[in-house]
Amino acid sequence: MTIGTLYFIGRGRGVRDPEMQKFYIATIFITTIAGAMYLLMATGFGLTQVQVGNQVLDIYWARYADWVFTTPLLLFDLALLAGANRNTIATLVGLDVFMIVTGVIAAFESVAAYRILWWGISTGALLVLLYVLVGTLSEQANRKSPEVARLFSTLRNLTIVLWLLYPVVWILGTEGTIGILPLYWETAAFMVLDLSAKVGFGVLLLRSRSTLEAATKPEPATATTG
């Protein structure tokens, strides 16, 4: 995450357009926050335990602190690229925060059945969020230039695939109490997903300044006849 941050800072050097700078600022903060939270997890401070029945589960609370800040920023990047209006951005961020908060409730719930219930609610919010992403946001992105629309499509599809894997890892891992994935492999899977969803996303987004410049240009006015 730190290497990604340094790379994004380097990519942003010399960018003077305030609208283009938004992409770099948001993306730099994504990996900076994630790097800090992974440091907390690595040093043991970001870890706590929850008693669920006869099991004691290790819960990395720093992971949820990461997601509650970084996932809205990821969506903000996509919304900027698509030229989304404020209502669309508010809808996406609202759904995202609800998804993460209900996921936190699932992680800290002490009754196994309720953990699964809150996981289901969180996953439902994710599906609604992805529906808005595929529908409303994609429609707005299609009004942009072909290169912007292609980049949005690539990042949207990457986000959909990776974000759908998060609840799968959760329910199969120790936090879902099923335990098919031991804690080590659960943590490793989340790490790979995080690196792909944050650093990989940022590399694809910031690789072409010309595309970002095209994304920041206002849409041409539609001619009307009276």
N, C-alpha and C positions, 0 to 999 in steps of 0.2 A: 504494500500500500504506500509506503514511504517513497519507494522508487517511482511508483506511478505519480505521486504528487510532484516530485522533482521534475519528472518528464513533462507533466502538464504545465508546470510553471515555465519551463523552457519553451514549450510550444506557444505560450501566451506572450512571450517577450516581443515587444514591438507592436502589439495590437493596440490601436488607439481608439477605434470605434467603440463608443460606450455600449451599444447593443451587442456587438460581438464579444466584448469583454464579459458579458453576463454568462456566456457558455463556459468560459475559462474559470471564472470565479466559482460558479456552482460546481463544476467538475473537480476543481482543486479542493474545495471544501469536502466533497464526498470522500475522497481517499484520505484526506487529512483526519477527518473524524473517525473513519474506519481504522486507520493506523493507530490512533490513540486508544480506541476501544480494544483493539487486538493486543496492544501493549498491556492494558489492564488485565485482559484474560491470561496473557502469558505470565504475568507476575503474580497471579492468583487473587488479585484484588477484585477482579470482575466476576468472581465465582461465589455462589451461595448454595445452600442446600434446602430442599423442600421434602418434608415427610409426606409420602403418599401411601396410605395403608401401612404395610410392613416394609416398604421400600424407602430408601433415602436417595433422592435424585440430586445430582449435581446440575445446577442451573447457572449458565453463564448469562447473568443479567446484563453484562456489558454488550452482549450481542444485540439485545433488544434496544438498548440505548443507542447503539449504532444505527439500527434500522429506522428508528423513529425520526432521526434527522436526515439520514442519507437517502432513504427511499423517496421522500418528497422532493429532494433535490434532483434525483434521477428523473422523476416525472416532470419537474420544472424544465430540465434540459429538453425532454421530448416535446413539451408544450411550446417552448421557445422555437424549436425547430419547425413545428407545425404551424406556428403563428396563431396559437389558440387564444381565444378570448378569456376574460377573467372568470366567467361563469364555469367554463370547462376546466380551467386550472383549479378553481375552488372545489369543484366536484371531485376531481382526481385526488387532490391533497386530502380532502375530507374523508373520502373512502379509504385512502392509504393510512391515515392516522387511526381511523376506526379499526382497520385490519390489524395494525401493529398493537394497539392497546388491548384488543380482545385476545391477541396472541399472547401478550404479557399475562393477562388473566389466566389463560390456559396453562401457562408455564408455572404459575405460582399457586394454582388451585390444588388443594390437598386431597380432594376426592377424585378418584380416577375417572369416573363416569362424567363428572363435570368438566374435567380437563378435555375430554373428547368433545363434549358439547361446545365448549368455547373454541376449540380448534375448528369445529365445523362452522361456527359463526364467522370466525376469522377467514376461513377458506372461502366462505360464501361472499364476504366482502371483496376478497381478491378476484373472484370470478366476475362480480359486477364491475370492478375497476377495469379488468381486462376487456370487458364488453364495451365500456366507454372508450378505452384505448383503441380498440379495433374499429369502433363505429365513428363516434363524433370526432375524435382526434385525427383519425385517418382521413376522414372527409376533408377536414381543414388542411391537412398536409398535402392532399392531392391538388389543392389550388396553387401550391408553390411550383417552382421550376422543377423540371424532371430530375435533376441531380439532387435537389433537396428532398423530393418525394422518395427517391430511391434510398437515400441515406436514412430517412425516417423509417421506411419500411424495414430496412435491415436492423436498425436499433429496436424497433417495435417488436419484431419477431424474436430477436435475442432476448429481450425483456420478458416476453410471454413464456418462452421455453424455460428460462432460468427461474423465473418467479413461480411457475407451476411446480418446480421441483422442490422448492423450500418446504411446503406443507407435507410433501411426500417423505422427505428426510425426517421431518419432525415427528410424524406419526409412526414411522418405522424405527425411530431411534429411542433413546432412553426417556426423553421428555414425553413421548406418547405412551410410555409405560409398556409398550410392546417389546422393545428391546431387541429387535432383529438386528439393528445396527448398534454395536457397543459404543460407548462414549467416545473412544478414540476415533472410530470411523465416522461417527456422527459429526464430530467436531471437524474432521478433515473434509467431509463432504460440504459442510457449511462454508469452510474456508475456500474451497475451490469455487463454489457458487458465488461467494462474495467477490473473489478476485475477478471472476469472469464478468459479473454484473456491474462491477465498479471500474476496475482498471481496464478490462477489455472493452466495456462500453465507452469509456473515455477516450481510449486510443482510436476507436472507430469514429467517434464524434469529432474529435479535434484534428484528424489527419489532413483535412483539406480546408484551408482558410477561405478559398473561393466559394465553397459550398456554404459555409457559415455566413459569408458576406451576402450570398444570394438569399439566404434564409431571413436575413434582417431587413431586406428591401421590402418596402410596402407593396402590397398587391396592387396591380393595375386596376383602375376604376372600370367597372363594367359599363359599357355604353348603353344608354337607354334611348328609346324613341318615344316621342310624344305624339 
